[in-house]
Amino acid sequence: MSRLKKWMYALIAIAGIVFIVLKLSCHWLPSCWINSTGITKETHPFCNQFMTEFYKPLNATHRKRGPSFLITFFLLEQKALRGQKDFLIVETGSLRTEPINIPADGASTIIFDAFLKIHNGTLRTVDLDPKCQGVIRKYCSEKVIAYTSDSVKFLETFNEAEKIDVLYLDSFDLDVTNPEPSAEHHLKEIEIIFDCLKKGTIIIVDDNLVYKGKPVGKGYLVEKFLKDKGVPMIFDGYQKVFQIAPDPKDIEGVSKIRDLTSSLKMRFFF
Ligand SMILES: C[S@@+](CC[C@H](N)C(=O)[O-])C[C@H]1O[C@@H](n2cnc3c(N)ncnc32)[C@H](O)[C@@H]1O
C-alpha cells in the first residue's frame, strides 16, 4: 500500500472515531448536565421525556420555548414529588394545525397532554375556532377537554374552588406591527381569572419577542398586571413564566435550569 493511501485510511478512521465520540457525547453529556440540576428520569420523568421527544429534535432557532417549558414541568414534578396526584391545566388558544407544527405554534396542547399521560389530571383548552375540536380529538387523549368560546367568557365560568396548576395564555394571535390588541386581550384573560389562582399556580404567556428594538408580545401587559399584584416572573424569554408564591425549595432548581439552558454548550449539544 502506498504511503498516501495509508494516510488517507488513517484520516478516515480518525474522522470516524471523532464522529462516533461526538454522537455519543450528544446523548450522554446533556443527560449528565440535566442530572446535575437534580432532574433525573426517576424523579422528573416528564422533564426527561420533554427533552428527548419535543426539545432535542428541533433545531436551535426553534428551541425558543424549551427552557420555559422545562422550568414549568420541573415545578409540576416537584409538586408530584411532594405528593400531588392530580393536575389542572387551563389553556387559551388550542392546537389548530395539521400536521402538528411545533416550531410555529408550540403544540402546547400536545405537550401538556403528554405530561398528563404520566401524571393524572385534566387539560381544559378553549378556542374561538370550532375546527380545533376536531384536531384535538384526532391527536390528544380524553384528558384534554376542548371548548369552543371566546377565552375571556370561558375563564369567567371558573370558580375560586378550582385549583389551577398551570394557566397557559396563547389565544389572540400577535401582530408584531400592532401588538396592543393581542396584549390587551391577554390582560383581560388574566384579570378575569386572577382571583381563582392559588399559591403555586404557574402562569405562562407565549409569543414575546423584540421587534425593531422594541419588546412586543402577548405578555407585556400581563407582566405589568402581575408585577402590581406582587407575582414574581421566574423566566423571561419567548415565553414569560410567573408563579404565585413560589416554594423557596424550588428556586435553586429553577435557576440551575435557567443557567444551563442558556449556556452555549447546551445550545450546541441539544
Ligand atoms: C397560537 S394559536 C394557539 C396554539 C396552541 N396553543 C398550540 O401551541 O398549538 C392561537 C389560537 O387562539 C385562537 N383565538 C384567537 N382569539 C381568541 C379568543 N378571543 N378566544 C379564544 N381563542 C382565540 C385562534 O383561533 C388560534 O387558534
Ligand as a Chemical Component Dictionary entry (heavy atoms), coordinates in Angstrom:
data_LIG
# 
_chem_comp.id                   LIG 
_chem_comp.type                 NON-POLYMER 
_chem_comp.pdbx_formal_charge   0 
_chem_comp.three_letter_code    LIG 
# 
loop_
_chem_comp_atom.comp_id 
_chem_comp_atom.atom_id 
_chem_comp_atom.alt_atom_id 
_chem_comp_atom.type_symbol 
_chem_comp_atom.charge 
_chem_comp_atom.model_Cartn_x 
_chem_comp_atom.model_Cartn_y 
_chem_comp_atom.model_Cartn_z 
_chem_comp_atom.pdbx_ordinal 
LIG C1  C1  C 0  -51.236 30.461 18.522 1  
LIG S1  S1  S 1  -52.743 29.615 18.372 2  
LIG C2  C2  C 0  -52.735 28.543 19.728 3  
LIG C3  C3  C 0  -51.699 27.484 19.581 4  
LIG C4  C4  C 0  -51.694 26.397 20.641 5  
LIG N1  N1  N 0  -51.579 26.932 21.984 6  
LIG C5  C5  C 0  -50.543 25.446 20.354 7  
LIG O1  O1  O 0  -49.477 25.589 20.966 8  
LIG O2  O2  O -1 -50.700 24.558 19.497 9  
LIG C6  C6  C 0  -53.859 30.874 18.804 10 
LIG C7  C7  C 0  -55.315 30.439 18.810 11 
LIG O3  O3  O 0  -56.085 31.409 19.524 12 
LIG C8  C8  C 0  -57.384 31.433 18.975 13 
LIG N2  N2  N 0  -58.064 32.676 19.391 14 
LIG C9  C9  C 0  -57.927 33.917 18.873 15 
LIG N3  N3  N 0  -58.711 34.779 19.540 16 
LIG C10 C10 C 0  -59.338 34.067 20.506 17 
LIG C11 C11 C 0  -60.288 34.401 21.515 18 
LIG N4  N4  N 0  -60.755 35.650 21.675 19 
LIG N5  N5  N 0  -60.734 33.413 22.334 20 
LIG C12 C12 C 0  -60.294 32.146 22.188 21 
LIG N6  N6  N 0  -59.402 31.776 21.242 22 
LIG C13 C13 C 0  -58.938 32.724 20.408 23 
LIG C14 C14 C 0  -57.149 31.271 17.484 24 
LIG O4  O4  O 0  -58.314 30.737 16.883 25 
LIG C15 C15 C 0  -55.948 30.327 17.429 26 
LIG O5  O5  O 0  -56.362 29.002 17.191 27 
# 
loop_
_chem_comp_bond.comp_id 
_chem_comp_bond.atom_id_1 
_chem_comp_bond.atom_id_2 
_chem_comp_bond.value_order 
_chem_comp_bond.pdbx_ordinal 
LIG C1  S1  SING 1  
LIG S1  C2  SING 2  
LIG S1  C6  SING 3  
LIG C2  C3  SING 4  
LIG C3  C4  SING 5  
LIG C4  N1  SING 6  
LIG C4  C5  SING 7  
LIG C5  O1  DOUB 8  
LIG C5  O2  SING 9  
LIG C6  C7  SING 10 
LIG C7  O3  SING 11 
LIG C7  C15 SING 12 
LIG O3  C8  SING 13 
LIG C8  N2  SING 14 
LIG C8  C14 SING 15 
LIG N2  C9  SING 16 
LIG N2  C13 SING 17 
LIG C9  N3  DOUB 18 
LIG N3  C10 SING 19 
LIG C10 C11 SING 20 
LIG C10 C13 DOUB 21 
LIG C11 N4  SING 22 
LIG C11 N5  DOUB 23 
LIG N5  C12 SING 24 
LIG C12 N6  DOUB 25 
LIG N6  C13 SING 26 
LIG C14 O4  SING 27 
LIG C14 C15 SING 28 
LIG C15 O5  SING 29 
# 
